[in-house]
Amino acid sequence: MTTLTDRPHTALLVIDVQNGVVGHAFDRDRVIANIAALVDRARTGDIEVVWIQHNSDDLPTGSESWQYVPELVRREAEPLVQKAYGDSFEETDLEGVLAARGIGRLIVTGAQTDECIRSTLHGAIARGYDATLVGDAHTTEDLSAYGAPPPDKVIAHTNLYWRYHKAPGRTAGTVDTADVDFAAITRA
């Protein structure tokens, strides 16, 4: 379990599911539907939903590309963390948001697999969090023109290596949307 003391709670992180990030993403509609289902189940189970939103020259604040996709609607009471780096913890208030809510376990979804998802997973584990990746609720665009593997292979590889990731006193792993049991998490 988490190495963070007095952090018994869990949060669902929804990372960068913005128009300009997932517009051309692999399997976009299925991934967003899975994230939407997880958001609904988290809300029903009184699990915090924390939204992460990237800001950059390509995603200027307030622009259409910066907005979350219309299929996902954040509630006013749900935290929104603005970021400028791949790791959602880097120069953001994410740690403060999680600490204030006693959160030590993270369920991670969103985009892009090969940048912000991986960076945030590693950032979480390095900071003492348990971090579970939802294997069918993250995506990336096709960057094979730049030498990357096709997006389905990037996703599969990330799911594989995170399934077996280990760190002292912390848990990692990969699960599918259907296997995320927020009720069991709240009893743990």
C-alpha atoms as a printed R data frame, in Angstrom:
    type eleno elety resid chain resno       x      y       z
1   ATOM     1    CA   MET     A     1   0.000  0.000   0.000
2   ATOM     2    CA   THR     A     2   0.975  3.623  -0.355
3   ATOM     3    CA   THR     A     3   3.957  4.853   1.620
4   ATOM     4    CA   LEU     A     4   2.081  8.084   2.343
5   ATOM     5    CA   THR     A     5   0.742  8.140   5.878
6   ATOM     6    CA   ASP     A     6  -2.869  9.046   6.596
7   ATOM     7    CA   ARG     A     7  -3.847  8.733   2.920
8   ATOM     8    CA   PRO     A     8  -6.521  5.989   2.857
9   ATOM     9    CA   HIS     A     9  -8.565  7.417  -0.026
10  ATOM    10    CA   THR     A    10  -8.541  6.835  -3.783
11  ATOM    11    CA   ALA     A    11  -8.924  9.212  -6.721
12  ATOM    12    CA   LEU     A    12  -9.671  8.692 -10.383
13  ATOM    13    CA   LEU     A    13  -7.339 10.880 -12.460
14  ATOM    14    CA   VAL     A    14  -8.638 12.007 -15.851
15  ATOM    15    CA   ILE     A    15  -5.577 13.316 -17.688
16  ATOM    16    CA   ASP     A    16  -5.693 15.607 -20.729
17  ATOM    17    CA   VAL     A    17  -8.817 14.278 -22.459
18  ATOM    18    CA   GLN     A    18  -8.943 17.529 -24.386
19  ATOM    19    CA   ASN     A    19 -10.124 18.171 -27.949
20  ATOM    20    CA   GLY     A    20  -6.624 18.971 -29.192
21  ATOM    21    CA   VAL     A    21  -5.070 15.954 -27.474
22  ATOM    22    CA   VAL     A    22  -7.490 13.166 -28.423
23  ATOM    23    CA   GLY     A    23  -8.872 14.507 -31.701
24  ATOM    24    CA   HIS     A    24  -6.858 11.959 -33.684
25  ATOM    25    CA   ALA     A    25  -6.227  9.459 -30.910
26  ATOM    26    CA   PHE     A    26  -6.294  5.717 -31.404
27  ATOM    27    CA   ASP     A    27  -9.686  4.167 -30.560
28  ATOM    28    CA   ARG     A    28 -10.837  7.567 -29.284
29  ATOM    29    CA   ASP     A    29 -14.543  6.888 -28.879
30  ATOM    30    CA   ARG     A    30 -14.158  3.585 -26.999
31  ATOM    31    CA   VAL     A    31 -11.516  5.030 -24.669
32  ATOM    32    CA   ILE     A    32 -13.632  8.107 -23.888
33  ATOM    33    CA   ALA     A    33 -16.686  5.900 -23.287
34  ATOM    34    CA   ASN     A    34 -14.623  3.830 -20.821
35  ATOM    35    CA   ILE     A    35 -13.427  6.975 -19.040
36  ATOM    36    CA   ALA     A    36 -17.003  8.293 -18.879
37  ATOM    37    CA   ALA     A    37 -18.154  4.995 -17.359
38  ATOM    38    CA   LEU     A    38 -15.360  5.182 -14.769
39  ATOM    39    CA   VAL     A    39 -16.233  8.781 -13.897
40  ATOM    40    CA   ASP     A    40 -19.869  7.778 -13.353
41  ATOM    41    CA   ARG     A    41 -18.900  4.785 -11.205
42  ATOM    42    CA   ALA     A    42 -16.409  6.840  -9.184
43  ATOM    43    CA   ARG     A    43 -19.037  9.485  -8.476
44  ATOM    44    CA   THR     A    44 -21.550  6.821  -7.450
45  ATOM    45    CA   GLY     A    45 -18.936  5.275  -5.145
46  ATOM    46    CA   ASP     A    46 -17.907  8.610  -3.558
47  ATOM    47    CA   ILE     A    47 -14.446  8.377  -5.108
48  ATOM    48    CA   GLU     A    48 -12.804 11.702  -5.928
49  ATOM    49    CA   VAL     A    49 -12.502 12.522  -9.635
50  ATOM    50    CA   VAL     A    50  -9.523 14.794 -10.309
51  ATOM    51    CA   TRP     A    51  -9.266 16.408 -13.724
52  ATOM    52    CA   ILE     A    52  -5.897 17.305 -15.246
53  ATOM    53    CA   GLN     A    53  -5.710 19.804 -18.108
54  ATOM    54    CA   HIS     A    54  -2.628 20.548 -20.205
55  ATOM    55    CA   ASN     A    55  -1.680 24.075 -21.256
56  ATOM    56    CA   SER     A    56   0.825 24.701 -24.075
57  ATOM    57    CA   ASP     A    57   1.353 26.669 -27.274
58  ATOM    58    CA   ASP     A    58  -0.720 23.978 -29.054
59  ATOM    59    CA   LEU     A    59  -3.352 24.025 -26.284
60  ATOM    60    CA   PRO     A    60  -3.744 27.689 -25.327
61  ATOM    61    CA   THR     A    61  -5.905 28.288 -22.280
62  ATOM    62    CA   GLY     A    62  -9.524 28.881 -23.224
63  ATOM    63    CA   SER     A    63  -9.181 27.647 -26.815
64  ATOM    64    CA   GLU     A    64 -11.355 24.920 -28.362
65  ATOM    65    CA   SER     A    65  -8.359 22.552 -28.477
66  ATOM    66    CA   TRP     A    66  -7.753 23.159 -24.738
67  ATOM    67    CA   GLN     A    67 -11.329 22.270 -23.740
68  ATOM    68    CA   TYR     A    68 -12.224 18.828 -22.420
69  ATOM    69    CA   VAL     A    69 -14.093 16.656 -24.944
70  ATOM    70    CA   PRO     A    70 -17.862 17.204 -24.769
71  ATOM    71    CA   GLU     A    71 -18.490 13.591 -23.703
72  ATOM    72    CA   LEU     A    72 -16.787 14.289 -20.351
73  ATOM    73    CA   VAL     A    73 -18.223 16.957 -18.080
74  ATOM    74    CA   ARG     A    74 -16.443 17.960 -14.900
75  ATOM    75    CA   ARG     A    75 -18.589 18.879 -11.936
76  ATOM    76    CA   GLU     A    76 -17.831 22.219 -10.325
77  ATOM    77    CA   ALA     A    77 -16.846 20.577  -7.021
78  ATOM    78    CA   GLU     A    78 -14.319 18.262  -8.696
79  ATOM    79    CA   PRO     A    79 -10.721 19.502  -8.625
80  ATOM    80    CA   LEU     A    80  -9.155 20.756 -11.846
81  ATOM    81    CA   VAL     A    81  -5.363 20.814 -12.028
82  ATOM    82    CA   GLN     A    82  -3.640 22.849 -14.740
83  ATOM    83    CA   LYS     A    83  -0.262 21.603 -15.973
84  ATOM    84    CA   ALA     A    84   2.448 22.437 -18.493
85  ATOM    85    CA   TYR     A    85   4.599 19.275 -18.268
86  ATOM    86    CA   GLY     A    86   4.030 15.580 -18.902
87  ATOM    87    CA   ASP     A    87   4.078 14.629 -15.220
88  ATOM    88    CA   SER     A    88   0.845 15.903 -13.700
89  ATOM    89    CA   PHE     A    89   2.693 16.567 -10.419
90  ATOM    90    CA   GLU     A    90   5.406 18.776 -11.942
91  ATOM    91    CA   GLU     A    91   4.879 22.438 -10.963
92  ATOM    92    CA   THR     A    92   1.161 21.909 -10.257
93  ATOM    93    CA   ASP     A    93  -1.046 21.828  -7.194
94  ATOM    94    CA   LEU     A    94  -1.899 18.129  -7.679
95  ATOM    95    CA   GLU     A    95   0.013 17.012  -4.590
96  ATOM    96    CA   GLY     A    96  -1.823 19.592  -2.466
97  ATOM    97    CA   VAL     A    97  -5.205 18.561  -3.909
98  ATOM    98    CA   LEU     A    98  -4.521 14.904  -3.112
99  ATOM    99    CA   ALA     A    99  -3.049 15.573   0.342
100 ATOM   100    CA   ALA     A   100  -6.017 17.719   1.377
101 ATOM   101    CA   ARG     A   101  -8.328 14.834   0.507
102 ATOM   102    CA   GLY     A   102  -6.223 12.088   2.111
103 ATOM   103    CA   ILE     A   103  -5.620 10.387  -1.238
104 ATOM   104    CA   GLY     A   104  -2.827  7.824  -1.514
105 ATOM   105    CA   ARG     A   105  -4.135  5.609  -4.325
106 ATOM   106    CA   LEU     A   106  -4.575  6.734  -7.917
107 ATOM   107    CA   ILE     A   107  -6.553  5.162 -10.750
108 ATOM   108    CA   VAL     A   108  -5.102  6.667 -13.946
109 ATOM   109    CA   THR     A   109  -6.885  7.313 -17.275
110 ATOM   110    CA   GLY     A   110  -6.505  9.713 -20.180
111 ATOM   111    CA   ALA     A   111  -3.976 10.759 -22.800
112 ATOM   112    CA   GLN     A   112  -1.383 10.616 -24.128
113 ATOM   113    CA   THR     A   113  -0.092  7.167 -23.246
114 ATOM   114    CA   ASP     A   114   3.510  7.756 -24.270
115 ATOM   115    CA   GLU     A   115   3.906 11.096 -22.539
116 ATOM   116    CA   CYS     A   116   1.547 12.365 -19.849
117 ATOM   117    CA   ILE     A   117   0.182  8.971 -18.769
118 ATOM   118    CA   ARG     A   118   3.627  7.366 -18.383
119 ATOM   119    CA   SER     A   119   5.125 10.470 -16.781
120 ATOM   120    CA   THR     A   120   2.312 10.775 -14.260
121 ATOM   121    CA   LEU     A   121   2.419  7.063 -13.362
122 ATOM   122    CA   HIS     A   122   6.138  7.238 -12.671
123 ATOM   123    CA   GLY     A   123   5.770 10.577 -10.884
124 ATOM   124    CA   ALA     A   124   3.094  9.098  -8.639
125 ATOM   125    CA   ILE     A   125   5.090  5.999  -7.695
126 ATOM   126    CA   ALA     A   126   8.233  8.081  -7.073
127 ATOM   127    CA   ARG     A   127   6.220 10.314  -4.711
128 ATOM   128    CA   GLY     A   128   4.840  7.369  -2.694
129 ATOM   129    CA   TYR     A   129   1.428  6.813  -4.297
130 ATOM   130    CA   ASP     A   130  -0.114  3.530  -5.379
131 ATOM   131    CA   ALA     A   131  -0.861  3.944  -9.085
132 ATOM   132    CA   THR     A   132  -3.107  1.713 -11.168
133 ATOM   133    CA   LEU     A   133  -3.439  2.223 -14.918
134 ATOM   134    CA   VAL     A   134  -6.784  1.445 -16.542
135 ATOM   135    CA   GLY     A   135  -5.533 -0.420 -19.607
136 ATOM   136    CA   ASP     A   136  -8.488  0.290 -21.888
137 ATOM   137    CA   ALA     A   137  -8.997  3.896 -20.728
138 ATOM   138    CA   HIS     A   138  -5.889  5.608 -22.093
139 ATOM   139    CA   THR     A   139  -4.816  6.420 -25.630
140 ATOM   140    CA   THR     A   140  -2.355  8.210 -27.863
141 ATOM   141    CA   GLU     A   141  -2.119  9.448 -31.426
142 ATOM   142    CA   ASP     A   142  -0.122  7.798 -34.209
143 ATOM   143    CA   LEU     A   143   3.444  9.080 -33.947
144 ATOM   144    CA   SER     A   144   4.980  6.361 -36.129
145 ATOM   145    CA   ALA     A   145   6.095  9.001 -38.664
146 ATOM   146    CA   TYR     A   146   8.526 10.134 -35.956
147 ATOM   147    CA   GLY     A   147   9.838  6.627 -35.249
148 ATOM   148    CA   ALA     A   148   7.389  5.556 -32.545
149 ATOM   149    CA   PRO     A   149   5.603  2.226 -32.752
150 ATOM   150    CA   PRO     A   150   1.964  2.311 -33.898
151 ATOM   151    CA   PRO     A   151  -0.386  3.550 -31.150
152 ATOM   152    CA   ASP     A   152  -1.900  0.127 -30.386
153 ATOM   153    CA   LYS     A   153   1.624 -1.178 -29.681
154 ATOM   154    CA   VAL     A   154   2.478  1.834 -27.493
155 ATOM   155    CA   ILE     A   155  -0.676  1.218 -25.455
156 ATOM   156    CA   ALA     A   156  -0.090 -2.549 -25.231
157 ATOM   157    CA   HIS     A   157   3.525 -2.079 -24.140
158 ATOM   158    CA   THR     A   158   2.591  0.470 -21.494
159 ATOM   159    CA   ASN     A   159  -0.110 -1.852 -20.151
160 ATOM   160    CA   LEU     A   160   2.367 -4.738 -20.071
161 ATOM   161    CA   TYR     A   161   5.185 -3.018 -18.246
162 ATOM   162    CA   TRP     A   162   2.910 -1.189 -15.785
163 ATOM   163    CA   ARG     A   163   1.147 -4.471 -14.953
164 ATOM   164    CA   TYR     A   164   4.440 -5.720 -13.502
165 ATOM   165    CA   HIS     A   165   5.854 -2.470 -12.137
166 ATOM   166    CA   LYS     A   166   7.030 -2.653  -8.521
167 ATOM   167    CA   ALA     A   167   8.283 -0.236  -5.896
168 ATOM   168    CA   PRO     A   168   8.884 -0.767  -2.163
169 ATOM   169    CA   GLY     A   169   5.721 -0.203  -0.150
170 ATOM   170    CA   ARG     A   170   3.671  0.823  -3.177
171 ATOM   171    CA   THR     A   171   1.453 -1.005  -5.622
172 ATOM   172    CA   ALA     A   172   1.147 -0.543  -9.345
173 ATOM   173    CA   GLY     A   173  -0.692 -2.565 -11.947
174 ATOM   174    CA   THR     A   174  -2.999 -2.485 -14.919
175 ATOM   175    CA   VAL     A   175  -6.714 -3.325 -14.922
176 ATOM   176    CA   ASP     A   176  -9.497 -3.029 -17.466
177 ATOM   177    CA   THR     A   177 -12.476 -0.712 -17.000
178 ATOM   178    CA   ALA     A   178 -14.787 -3.624 -16.220
179 ATOM   179    CA   ASP     A   179 -12.473 -4.763 -13.414
180 ATOM   180    CA   VAL     A   180 -12.217 -1.432 -11.570
181 ATOM   181    CA   ASP     A   181 -14.206 -1.983  -8.382
182 ATOM   182    CA   PHE     A   182 -14.557  1.321  -6.544
183 ATOM   183    CA   ALA     A   183 -16.714 -0.332  -3.866
184 ATOM   184    CA   ALA     A   184 -13.887 -2.754  -3.030
185 ATOM   185    CA   ILE     A   185 -11.392  0.094  -2.998
186 ATOM   186    CA   THR     A   186 -13.402  2.028  -0.412
187 ATOM   187    CA   ARG     A   187 -13.517 -1.068   1.817
188 ATOM   188    CA   ALA     A   188  -9.767 -1.691   1.547
